[in-house]
Amino acid sequence: MKSAIAEIAQTYGIENWGAGYFSVNAKGNLVVHPAENDNRSVDVKVLIDELVRRRINLPILLRFPQIFANQVRIMNQSFVAAMKEFDYKGQHRAVFPMKVNQRRQVIEAYIEEASKHNYGLECGSKAELYAGIALDQAENSLLVCNGFKDDGFIDLAYIGTQIGKNVVIVIEKLNELPRVIERTQRTGIKPMLGMRVRLYSRGSGRWEKSGGEQSKFGLTTTELLQAIKDLRDAGMIDQLRVLHFHIGSQITQIKRVKNGVKEAARVYAKIRKMGIDVDHLNVGGGAGVDYDGSKTSFESSANYTLQEFANDVVYTIKTVCQEEGVPEPNIITESGRILVAYHAILITNIIDEIETVQGIKNVPFTDNEPQVVNELHDLYKTMTSKNYLEYYHDALEHKEELFTLFDLGYINLEQRAKGEVLFWEVCDKANNFAKLVQYQSEEFDDLRKLLSAKYLCNFSVFRSLPDHWAIDQLFPIVPIHRLNEVPTDTATLVDITCDSDGVIDKFVDLHDIKEVLEVHDLRSGEPYYLGMLLIGAYQEVMGNFHNLFGTTNEAHVTIDGNGEYHISRIIPGSPLSEMLTFAKYEKDFLQEGFRKSLNRQIKKGKLNEEGAAQLIADYDAYYNSYTYLDANGNKREVRD
Ligand SMILES: Cc1ncc(COP(=O)(O)O)c(C=O)c1O
């Protein structure tokens, strides 16, 4: 039989999507393991308590570089095992796409592990390449340059080659090729070249459009043949070393992976048979993260493991090469999401609850209420398990009537308030009866959502979970404590931006999408913390500064051999000053504007010099404070 804690953990599906990195301890707190099947763990609540004691404010992003490293290890082991099983002759050479998370500390953590396996980096822009060139990646690893390229991008790639990096310039559009040919002919510098091919095959899930004939990326077959001819004519065909494709991120079905690889392997083989020594096949990224733990082809899931992904890639390429009688190429993967998603958790505190209209105990009813209010009151008092459905429908009609009467001026504000309270109380009661029956009417699903609490969370969806806002991506969300108490309430989450889109009302579920999250009741004077998990891929870099909420405070945590945790680094989130400068409000400009208004008040005699000096000091004190809500009302500097 499952323990109570295990059952509560199951409510949130921790075991399903946690990949062995997350569990719940005997205290009912969420814990993080540095690797699957590793007994060492960090108690997240204890960690947050320590950070709060050290005056690091919520929201806090927790990074676990060991998890990132472990994912890199798992990928390496998966490919090594697959290549051994199928007696594959080529090597696996992974590159991490910087766009998935460019933060320096994240990339450095990657390079530390990646260097052990000769894994490298992928860049998709000049800025990423500029950084990539300067990073100390393993000597034998690749630096792959994808994306559309202008002269500057190509020049940077040549600079990279000159300083000894194994740069691969992937030709994304045919017009990039003459510029590459010109540079090599002029300088004699010979970077490796790749061609991105536009496959007929597509991925599956939200990013399906990245592949297929209508894709924005890659060369058509005609263009590919033209590019080969141009390289031959220029005497540079020996530089063509890589064939590249990418059919989309978060591919949910393994079948689609196999189809893409099969088609690309065939293209590779045909090029090989033209007497060209291409020796790498780059299968792009796309390995999916099982965000909801359902292990299905649902959009927030993936119906395969990393080992199955590696097996299918290796086996499919091997089979095609055998059929065509060509050598097996080295395999480049550009997986990002699957490597980095698990390592980051955002912890937010609940600031308050936004109430629906309820609270009958506080409403004084008299004998002179309007009829509509009396009728709602009767429904409330006499509802039973037998009539709740009928009474609920009656209440809906009475609510309409209530607002019509108010619009026509027949009832006053107090009477309207009483009617509203009664209506929601009737709904609540009906909902409780509905929960007891085996087959629930669908209309109560919507009602349940309406009756759920709204928890006001100290974070910005736009900054920290942009994919939830933009494309309905689901992320696991779990209280990090009190997991030994059955959560008795349900809630949707609202953020602190002034935007009605700043909500989370879709949650992971094994079989469906939940519209509400199971939560505990809020206790006065006690913090309630939620963790948003698996957010290490894309979220930080795609997040925007809506309402000028900046980056969050960040703590990097490792666990040593004795199971002790260490906060190895704290990176302060953006202070107001950073966000204001971003929006081009320079300090001088703001201070001048403030003083102008101040002087006007002094002139009018509404402020004296002393009061003005105090106001200047008060205003200045906020300049370096955190952009998020401070539960203690401090205007504390972020960089303390
Ligand atoms: C060319 C290319 N390679 C690799 C990736 C990384 O994909 P993922 O993070 O799904 O592994 C992407 C992202 O879409 C991409 O466009």
The ligand as an SDF file (V2000), in Angstrom:
LIG
                    3D

 16 16  0  0  0  0  0  0  0  0999 V2000
   18.6870   23.8800  -35.6670 C   0  0  0  0  0  0  0  0  0  0  0  0
   18.2910   23.4940  -34.3010 C   0  0  0  0  0  0  0  0  0  0  0  0
   19.0380   22.6140  -33.6170 N   0  0  0  0  0  0  0  0  0  0  0  0
   18.7250   22.2470  -32.3610 C   0  0  0  0  0  0  0  0  0  0  0  0
   17.6150   22.7380  -31.7220 C   0  0  0  0  0  0  0  0  0  0  0  0
   17.3290   22.2870  -30.3210 C   0  0  0  0  0  0  0  0  0  0  0  0
   16.1640   21.5520  -30.2100 O   0  0  0  0  0  0  0  0  0  0  0  0
   15.7780   20.8780  -28.8280 P   0  0  0  0  0  0  0  0  0  0  0  0
   15.9900   21.8670  -27.7550 O   0  0  0  0  0  0  0  0  0  0  0  0
   14.3620   20.4970  -28.9910 O   0  0  0  0  0  0  0  0  0  0  0  0
   16.6360   19.6710  -28.6590 O   0  0  0  0  0  0  0  0  0  0  0  0
   16.8040   23.6550  -32.3780 C   0  0  0  0  0  0  0  0  0  0  0  0
   15.5840   24.1710  -31.7300 C   0  0  0  0  0  0  0  0  0  0  0  0
   14.5180   24.2030  -32.2280 O   0  0  0  0  0  0  0  0  0  0  0  0
   17.1540   24.0560  -33.7120 C   0  0  0  0  0  0  0  0  0  0  0  0
   16.4160   24.9370  -34.3730 O   0  0  0  0  0  0  0  0  0  0  0  0
  1  2  1  0
  2  3  1  0
  2 15  2  0
  3  4  2  0
  4  5  1  0
  5  6  1  0
  5 12  2  0
  6  7  1  0
  7  8  1  0
  8  9  2  0
  8 10  1  0
  8 11  1  0
 12 13  1  0
 12 15  1  0
 13 14  2  0
 15 16  1  0
M  END
$$$$
